[in-house]
Amino acid sequence: MTKIARFHWRQPFEWIAALRFLREGRTQSLLIIVGVGVGVAVIVFMSALLSGLQANLIKRTLSSQAHIVLLPPEEVARPQSGDLATALNLQKQGQRLRSIDQWQPLRERLAAWPEVAAVSPVAAGPAFAVRGDATKAVTLLGIEPDLYNRVVSLADRLIAGQLRVGAGEVVIGSELARDLGAELGDKLRVSTAGGAGETLTVTGIFDLGNKGVNARNVYVGLRTGQSLLDLVGGVSSMDLALRDLDEAERLAARIAAETGLVADSWIRSNAQFVNALTSQRVSSNVIRFFIGLSVAFGIASVLVVSVIQRSKEIGILRAMGATQAQMLRIFLLQGGIVGFLGSLLGSALAGAFLLLWQTLARNPDGTPMFVIGVEPGLVMIAAGGASLVGILAAMLPARRAARLDPVVAIRG
Amino acid sequence: MADSVTESVTAKPPVLQLAGVRKSYGSGETETEILHGIDLTLQPGEFAALIGPSGSGKSTLLNLIGLLDRPGSGRLSIAGEETTGLDDNNLTRLRGRSIGFVFQHHHLIPAFTALENVAMPLLVARGRPDEEMYERAGRLLDQVGLGERKQHLANRLSGGQQQRVAIARALCMEPQLVLADEPTGNLDTHSADDVFALLRQINRQAGTSFLIVTHDPRLAARCDRIIELVDGAIVSDHANAIR
C-alpha cells in the first residue's frame, strides 16, 4: 500500500520496531556495530592465523616423521626360577635390533584399514658412513621408496638428484653431504657394527628442514638395508600415515592392543610440541572469551542507554497494548541484529587483514609464509556466535524495558 | 427493529464502573492515600469531563481507569469485564482492545510515520502488518484531516497535527472508551477548538465514550457531564446544564 508498509510486508511487529529503533539511533547503532565488528575481526583473524600457523607447524614437524611408528615389543628378561631374590636382582635387558614378526600379513591387514593412508616397512639401524678421511655415525634406513614417500614426502624434499634407491644406490641429507664432501654420483661406504659394509653411489640429496635429520638419515633400498643390518627378510619398524592426524593416539592404542607391538603416535613422540600447541590454543581461547565478553558489555551498555532514552516510547507501546514479552523481544532482537551485522563487518575486516598479512609475511624466497584464509565455516560461526552474544547481552536491558512501569515511563 | 436496537443498547454494560476504588502510594508511615473510595459509572456514548485542581488525584484515577496501574482496593470493570485478578497480559489485552489513549504530549513514536503510528495498536495486537490495518489507519487520518501527511514521520508534524494523529490512533481499535489527558493542553486556541470538535464528532458518529481530563473550564463546559475531583474524592458529578 505504501512504500514503508510494503517494505515491511509480513515482518512481525517486533522486527519492525527493532529495525526502526536501530535506524533512528543511527549514530549509536553504527558505533556499536563497528565496535562489535572490530572484536569479531580480531577473533576471526586470530583464529585463522592460529589455525594456519598450527597446521603449518604440524605439517613441518610431520614432514620427516610417520604418524605412527610400529616397533617390535620390548624384550623383557623373565627369571627361570620364581623366587623373589632372583626377581629383585633381575637386570633390564638391552634391546637387540629385531624384526617385527609376520610383518607382511600385518602390513596387508593395516593397509586395509580405512583410517590408514599408507604403511611403509623400514629396516633401520645404526651405521657409519665413510668417505675418504671422514666418518659419520648415521641411521641407515632401508625403505621401499614408493611406500615411504607416502608417509614422509621425501621426493618433494630433494634438492639434488632423485629418489632412487636401487642396488648400490643411496640418498643422503644435505648436512651429511656437506660433512662428507659428497655430491651426486660420488661414492661412499656404509658399514655397520656387525661388520657388513657396502660401497654406494649418491643418487639424491634431500633437505627435510631439520638439521639433525639431514645429518643422520641415510636411505637405501629395503633389500640393501636388510642385508647390511643383518635383518634379512625382516623389518625393524613400520611407518604409518593416517588420514586424520588427530586420530593417531587412539589408533596407536588400538594397533598396540591388537598386535602386541609397540605403537608410537606422533602425538606421544612430540609430546612437548603437542603440549605447546594445546596451550597456544587455550590461551587464544581465553583471549577470545574476553573479547567476546567486552563485545557483550559494549552491546549491553548501548542498549541500557537506549532503553532509558526510549522509556517514553516503551510506555506508549505498552499503553497501546504491547505485552511485556513483545517489549522483551524488541530489545533482544536489537542485540541480535547488532551482533549479526557486527560479525559481517568483522569478517570482512578480518579478510582484509589476512590479505594484508599474506602480502607482508613472506618466506625469504617470496612465497607466502603460510596460506590462510577466512573459511565460510568460521564466518558462519562468528555470525552465529556474535548474534547469540548480542541476544544474551540484550537480556538485561530488554528485561528492564519489559518491566518498565508504563505510568512512570509515560510521565517521564 | 428500532426496539431491538434500543434493547441492545440498553443491554450493553457500562463502559466503565468503579466501586470504592482506593489507591495509596508509599508504604508504612510514609503511605499516603491518593484516592479515597471512588464510585463512578460511565455509560456507552457518554462525553464526560474530569476536572479538579492539580494534586487532586486526576492522573492517578486516569491511570487506574486506563489499566496502567492497579487499584489498592475496590472494584474496577471495563466494558463489563472485572479487572481485579487479571494478570498483566490479560490487562494489556483488555487495554489494547477497549481503551484508546490521547495524552497531553501527543506521545507518538517518532521513528514511525503518521500512518504507522495510527496503525500501531492494531499492529501490536495482530503481531504482523497487513493491508487492512493500513487502510483503516489511512481512513482515520483522512477523518482527522491529515490524509496528505500519512507518510510523514511523526516528529515532522506540528503540535496540532500530532495530536490529531494521536486521536486517530486512539480510535484505531474502535475502543468503547477514549481517555484523553489534557488533549488540548499544549495547543493554541484554534488548534484546541479543532481537536475538541473532532473528539465531539467521533463521539456523536461512533458512540464512543470519552473521559476528558482538563484544566480548561471552557473545554469542560462543552462536555455533557462534569465530574469534579478534589483531594481524592468526587465532590460533584452532574450533567452539564449550561450546554
Contacts between the chains, C-beta under 8 A, distances in Angstrom:
chain1	res1	chain2	res2	distance
A	1	B	131	5.8
A	1	B	134	4.9
A	1	B	135	6.9
A	1	B	138	7.7
A	2	B	113	7.8
A	2	B	115	6.4
A	2	B	134	6.6
A	2	B	150	7.0
A	2	B	151	6.2
A	3	B	151	7.2
A	4	B	113	6.1
A	4	B	115	8.0
A	4	B	116	6.8
A	4	B	151	7.1
A	5	B	115	7.4
A	5	B	116	7.6
A	5	B	129	6.2
A	5	B	134	5.1
A	8	B	129	5.9
A	9	B	129	6.9
A	10	B	128	5.9
A	10	B	129	7.3
A	11	B	128	7.1
A	11	B	129	7.2
A	12	B	127	5.7
A	12	B	128	5.4
A	13	B	123	5.0
A	13	B	124	6.0
A	13	B	126	7.8
A	13	B	127	5.4
A	13	B	128	6.6
A	13	B	129	7.6
A	16	B	123	7.5
A	16	B	129	7.1
A	20	B	111	4.2
A	20	B	112	6.3
A	21	B	111	6.0
A	23	B	111	7.1
A	24	B	110	6.9
A	24	B	111	4.0
A	312	B	107	7.0
A	313	B	109	5.1
A	313	B	110	7.8
A	313	B	111	7.8
A	316	B	107	4.8
A	316	B	108	7.8
A	316	B	109	6.2
A	317	B	109	7.2
A	317	B	120	7.3
A	317	B	124	6.7
A	318	B	68	7.8
A	318	B	92	7.1
A	319	B	66	7.0
A	319	B	68	6.3
A	319	B	95	7.1
A	319	B	101	5.3
A	319	B	107	8.0
A	320	B	96	6.5
A	320	B	101	7.7
A	320	B	120	5.3
A	320	B	121	4.5
A	320	B	124	5.3
A	320	B	169	7.6
A	321	B	92	5.8
A	321	B	93	6.9
A	321	B	95	5.9
A	321	B	96	2.1
A	321	B	97	7.3
A	321	B	121	5.5
A	321	B	124	4.9
A	321	B	125	5.6
A	321	B	173	7.6
A	322	B	92	7.3
A	322	B	96	7.9
A	322	B	124	4.6
A	323	B	88	7.8
A	323	B	89	5.7
A	323	B	92	5.1
A	323	B	93	7.8
A	324	B	88	6.3
A	324	B	89	7.5
A	324	B	92	7.7
A	325	B	89	7.9
A	326	B	124	6.8
A	406	B	68	4.9
A	407	B	63	4.9
A	407	B	68	4.8
A	407	B	69	5.2
A	410	B	68	7.6
A	410	B	103	6.7
A	410	B	107	6.6
A	411	B	59	7.8
